[in-house]
Amino acid sequence: MIERSKYYILMVIATFLFAGAFVAGKLGTSSFSPVIMTFLRIGMATVILFPIMLHREKSIKLTMSEFKLVFILGLVGMTFYHLFFFNALKYTTASNASVINGSMPIITAIIAAFVLKERLSLRQIVFIVTAFVGVLTIITDWQMTILLNMNINKGDILMLCGTISWSTYGVIIKKSEPEMSALKMTTYTLFICTMILLPFALYEIIKFDSLNVPFSSYYTIVYMAVFPTVIGYTIQQASIKALGPSTASLFINLVPFFSILLSIIILQETLNPLNILSGIIIIVSVILFARSKATV
């Protein structure tokens, strides 16, 4: 019991680190473009994880099928997600972005239903609908006239697209059932993302001198690369092994809560009280959906 309690505490710490990425990303958008932020964050994480992979893995070679998989994952799950993520934070609040991102398990289930032909019970469909209502109320700020006039916040839509990208990433992994370790797959996925963005990053660096920003701005990149990407990922993987994927995944629902708290304290964001209700609707829907899935 003491051993499990340790992992409970570690997962709370991991979710706090994940939440910090939304605040750091919002701060970083004032100095860096989405391409540069993604390139620096993922590139730094790759540099950190590669030696760890070399030390732990017996073989670092990839078969052709494994290369194809990590290339698709690097494109969809890393490149697309982060470009959507950082672009979204230019237009919306860190709080909104984190709450919308909290609908990821529900979106993953919807994609899996079509791609993997996973059946959904009536109860699960109800929870999907309620979660979608939560997302919709955030995007419209509880004003349906915004939806009718198509005057929706661009950042919220971009974050929803990013959430779909990451959900697709998860479904691709589940469908492929790769034999390589999570560490090896993640490291190469990060590497592919870095290589995809390299020419675009170099273009921006040469043409716009985009790295010529205050040194303090780089703290946001370092935080996102080291804490949520490397440390948070490591804690999550260890917790999944110790607690099981279902239990460990429930802690991710704390991310919107911590993100909202940090956004108010650090970014001085003002929050529509009704959007707190939206977040609760999404989180409760996700938890109940997960529990109903476990009993199917």
Secondary structure as UniProt FT lines:
FT   HELIX           2..28
FT   TURN            29..31
FT   HELIX           34..56
FT   HELIX           64..73
FT   HELIX           74..80
FT   HELIX           81..88
FT   TURN            89..91
FT   HELIX           94..101
FT   TURN            102..103
FT   HELIX           104..115
FT   HELIX           122..139
FT   TURN            140..142
FT   HELIX           144..148
FT   TURN            149..150
FT   HELIX           154..176
FT   HELIX           182..208
FT   TURN            210..211
FT   HELIX           215..217
FT   HELIX           218..224
FT   HELIX           225..232
FT   HELIX           233..243
FT   HELIX           245..250
FT   HELIX           251..253
FT   HELIX           254..266
FT   HELIX           273..295
//
